[in-house]
Amino acid sequence: MVSPPNQLDAGIQPGVLYVVATPIGNLGDLSARAAAVLAGVDLIACEDTRHSRRLLDYLGIHAPLCAYHDHNEASAHPHLLARLDSGDSIALISDAGTPLISDPGYTLVREARARGLTVVPIPGPSALICALSAAGLPSDRFLFLGFAPRTRAPRRRWIEAVAQEPGTLILYDSGQRIQATLEDCADVLGGTRQAVVARELTKRFETFLSGSLDELGARIKAHSEQQLGEFVLLIAGASAAPDAQQAREQARVLDILRAELTTRQAAALTARITGGQRNELYRMALARQSQESDASQGPDADA
Ligand code: SAM
């Protein structure tokens, strides 16, 4: 249960913009300091006033709200900045989690700072940190990618661009797309890459599924209830260059498949079987082809 706001003196200062994290599901995750700030400010800027009113009603807070979302960001700035200039305190919240993290707010914070105004973070839940903290993937280095592009070709290029990243990759996703995202990740990064699907964090149906990208894709496809809700997808980073044994295995599989398939198909399938990078395996296949053709022409071929 959240402490009533009046038990904590938030020390609200005039003319300050507070960036306040709110729960991502479980209302008990709102900090006492966040509640006190929300209770004490002159205005709360939020994405969806009806949605945030429910949270504030739960807290017994009746502060005025104004809408601040993707579609009115720029036009709302003059009003919000003028209120701050005049000494009003404002809390910025989003529908869930930490503002600015795949949510509006960056340009407001930038402009407030540019005018010399004070911006104070009130930390709390964020789905990416929540997922990372319990996924069991390396957490010393990670790359947060936000949402993947909605359509397949740009999404694959987007994944390709981070294929070599050594840290854990973290993506936000929705139930409508998680299946397609897993398939594309498996194709581009190799189906054996380890990953975790974190679903409905802090809520009743919170689920962590771990396995290879291929395994996770198959499990989620087979269990439609696993396609419901909000998702964080975490993917193990690229391991260091493949060791000699893996490279030998990749060459072996590639040679078998090249005899039956096009070079591109052989590279893609080898990537899935051995966990390598499709592009690297394609380059490996071309290199092996050219070695073979040099050898077949014999030592006098250029003479
Ligand atoms: N600002 C938020 C934060 O700090 O995490 C993220 C907002 S973003 C618009 C919403 C996305 O975050 C969802 O589509 C989902 O990918 C992820 N997300 C938010 N809440 C979640 C939850 N309870 N479980 C899993 N993912 C969640």
Residues whose N, C-alpha, C, O or C-beta is under 5 A from the ligand:
A	BS01	SAM	I24 G25 A96 G97 T98 P99 I101 S102 D103 P125 S126 A127 L128 Y172 D173 A198 R199 E200 L201 E230 F231 V232
